[in-house]
Amino acid sequence: MMMSLLPLCVMLLQIIIQGVFAADTDEVKTITVMEGDSVTLHTNLTQIQRDDHILWRLKNNNGVTLLAEVYKRYNVNRIYDDIDSGRLRDRLNLDNQTGSLTITNISTAYSTLYTLEMINSDGTLYSKFSVIVSRLPVPFISRNASNCSSPSKRSSVSKCGPVIGEDHTAVIVIVAAFAVMVLVAVAVIAVIAFKRHKQAGQDVQEKEMKLMNNNDMSRDGDEVSVLLAASNGVSHESNVPVSSLVEQCAGNLKGLEDTRAET
């Protein structure tokens, strides 16, 4: 009698275990990341066992598509990144130890539902992940590794969000410094040009003054020569004393200077 009840007990135990696992199917873990970041979907396993069969799927326009598969008993470790016209090629990484799936450089096209199916001797476990990919703001975006947080026990994703606006101040400072340098250079060039123009004007004035002085001296010399010649001619013809002629010349010169001063 006891032997006949044993298979029935085992069957009931399996139904209970599967029912417990099936209760997890309604739980959806929501993960929000920025476009271009990496997102990791964790199995919460520390080591894949020999009988573990792990299947990763995503929901798209074609229905449910298989992304990756691990089956240690048969040495199966495959990534199906040729789906969706190869848009996921080289962007899927599968952890050989834990079976966790990482999607790198994720885009908004893959904001969708991902499912994990783990099959082993104890039954089947289902997990669902709703990944929401947000677009990056356009202006002044930089990344800082110090802002990256490692996944916690409650979170199944490593978040490394962008830092926005950190470069704004640096750009303003650089532009302002460049503008100041340009203004200083223009001011220096203007001062040098003004000084050269002023010096050139002074040189022209000095040359004009020298030329005028030379002309005046030449004119005075000519007038004195004429007076002396006239005096000599008068002294020889009229026997006038030389002292009187000198005084007469001096008076004539004074008259010329007065006339020149008035003009």
KASULBEL-V755438 format. One line per field, one symbol per residue. burial: b if it has 24 or more other C-alpha atoms within 12 Angstrom, else e. A space follows every 50 residues. Layout:
burial = ???
This chain:
burial = eeeeeeeeeeeeeeeeeeeeeeeeeeeebbbbbbbbbbbbbbbbeeebbe ebbbbbbbbeeeeebbbbbbbeeeeebbbbbebeeeebeebbbbbbebbb bbbbbbbeebbbbbbbbbbbeeebbbbbbbbbbeeeeeeeeeeeeeeeee eeeeebbbbbbbeeeeeeeeeeeeeeeeeeeeeeeeeeeeeeeeeeeeee eeeeeeeeeeeeeeeeeeeeeeebeebeeebeeeeeeeeeeeeebeeebe eebeeeeeeeeee
